[in-house]
């Protein structure tokens, strides 16, 4: 199995060097999946996201949002105001992945009682 880094060529997530793995790692992260879900509701400020994602530290949420922005799933918009106003929203790419992640979150909630904890 191999994976090329050329765009629109064959990618294989099972190949050790395939960049698909980095994206899979990002999207399979619980905080990424939850942040994308929270942003499905529309643009949100950092504090609103942090309250919605109960238990996430500011540092982890900041890193998660930065990674999602770097990969093109989230836009960060800074509004010139005092205090600084920053909003995060899903890009078309982020909206595209939101539905499969929502299905995964729903599946987990629906089947949690079947899974030994």
C-alpha positions as CSV (number, residue, x, y, z in Angstrom):
1,X,0.0,0.0,0.0
2,X,1.3,3.4,-0.8
3,X,0.1,6.9,-0.7
4,X,1.1,9.8,-2.8
5,X,1.1,13.4,-1.6
6,X,0.0,14.7,-5.0
7,X,-3.4,16.3,-5.0
8,X,-6.3,14.3,-6.5
9,X,-4.2,11.2,-6.7
10,X,-4.8,7.9,-4.9
11,X,-4.7,8.3,-1.1
12,X,-4.6,5.3,1.3
13,X,-5.4,6.0,4.9
14,X,-3.8,2.7,5.8
15,X,-0.4,3.7,4.3
16,X,2.0,4.8,7.0
17,X,3.1,8.0,5.3
18,X,-0.2,9.1,3.8
19,X,-1.3,12.6,4.9
20,X,-4.8,11.2,5.2
21,X,-3.7,10.0,8.6
22,X,-3.1,13.5,9.9
23,X,-6.7,14.5,8.9
24,X,-8.2,11.4,10.3
25,X,-6.3,12.0,13.6
26,X,-7.6,15.6,13.7
27,X,-11.2,14.6,13.0
28,X,-11.3,11.5,15.2
29,X,-10.2,13.7,18.2
30,X,-13.2,14.1,20.6
31,X,-12.7,17.9,20.9
32,X,-12.6,18.4,17.2
33,X,-15.7,16.3,16.7
34,X,-17.5,18.2,19.4
35,X,-16.3,21.7,18.3
36,X,-17.5,21.0,14.7
37,X,-20.8,19.8,16.2
38,X,-21.1,23.0,18.2
39,X,-20.3,25.1,15.2
40,X,-23.1,23.5,13.2
41,X,-25.4,25.8,15.1
42,X,-23.7,28.8,13.5
43,X,-20.7,31.1,14.2
44,X,-19.7,31.1,17.9
45,X,-17.3,33.1,20.1
46,X,-14.6,31.2,22.0
47,X,-16.3,31.6,25.4
48,X,-19.6,30.2,24.0
49,X,-17.8,27.2,22.5
50,X,-15.9,26.6,25.7
51,X,-19.2,26.5,27.7
52,X,-20.8,24.2,25.1
53,X,-17.9,21.8,25.2
54,X,-18.0,21.1,28.9
55,X,-14.7,20.1,30.4
56,X,-12.4,21.4,27.6
57,X,-9.6,23.7,28.8
58,X,-8.9,27.0,27.1
59,X,-5.5,25.7,25.9
60,X,-7.0,22.5,24.4
61,X,-9.8,24.4,22.7
62,X,-7.4,27.0,21.3
63,X,-5.1,24.3,19.9
64,X,-8.1,22.4,18.5
65,X,-9.5,25.4,16.8
66,X,-6.1,26.4,15.4
67,X,-5.7,22.9,13.9
68,X,-9.2,22.9,12.4
69,X,-8.5,26.4,10.9
70,X,-5.1,25.3,9.5
71,X,-6.7,22.3,7.7
72,X,-9.6,24.5,6.3
73,X,-12.5,23.2,8.4
74,X,-13.0,26.4,10.4
75,X,-12.8,30.1,9.7
76,X,-11.6,32.5,12.4
77,X,-12.9,36.1,12.0
78,X,-11.5,38.9,14.2
79,X,-13.8,42.0,14.6
80,X,-12.1,45.2,15.6
81,X,-13.8,46.0,18.9
82,X,-12.8,46.6,22.5
83,X,-12.6,44.0,23.8
84,X,-11.5,42.0,20.8
85,X,-14.3,40.0,19.2
86,X,-13.4,36.7,17.6
87,X,-15.8,34.3,16.0
88,X,-15.3,30.8,14.6
89,X,-17.5,29.2,11.9
90,X,-17.4,26.2,9.7
91,X,-16.1,26.5,6.2
92,X,-17.8,24.5,3.4
93,X,-15.3,21.7,4.1
94,X,-16.2,21.8,7.8
95,X,-19.9,21.7,7.0
96,X,-19.2,18.7,4.7
97,X,-17.6,16.7,7.5
98,X,-20.2,17.8,10.1
99,X,-22.9,15.4,9.1
100,X,-20.7,12.2,9.3
101,X,-19.4,13.4,12.7
102,X,-23.0,14.1,13.9
103,X,-23.9,10.5,12.9
104,X,-21.0,9.2,14.9
105,X,-21.9,11.3,18.0
106,X,-25.5,10.1,17.7
107,X,-24.5,6.5,17.3
108,X,-22.3,6.8,20.5
109,X,-25.2,8.3,22.5
110,X,-27.7,5.6,21.2
111,X,-25.4,2.7,21.9
112,X,-23.5,3.7,25.0
113,X,-25.6,1.4,27.2
114,X,-24.4,-1.6,25.1
115,X,-20.7,-0.7,25.6
116,X,-18.9,-1.8,28.8
117,X,-17.6,1.2,30.6
